[in-house]
């Protein structure tokens, strides 16, 4: 069964769009800038397949970014802690 390429971010407020544009242009690092740009393009109805081409990554990565945005909002743009990295807990 082929995957649907018509998955889009459906709702963004004007404030969210403005903040995403700021992060896209001036985010702390390249990964946050790319993720913010992905959310904006998805909201503008750019397909997952097109996002894969634009960002030269795979569907799982793009869908993961969209999933994290839908679940966590702006917090989902940040990097997740990777195994082997020290946690903030003592």
Buried (B, 14 or more C-beta within 10 A) or exposed (E): EEEEEEBBBEEBEEEBBEBBEEBBEEBEEEEBBBBBBBBBBBBEEBBBBBBBEBBEBEBEBBBBBBEBBEEEEBEBBBEEEEEEEEEEEE
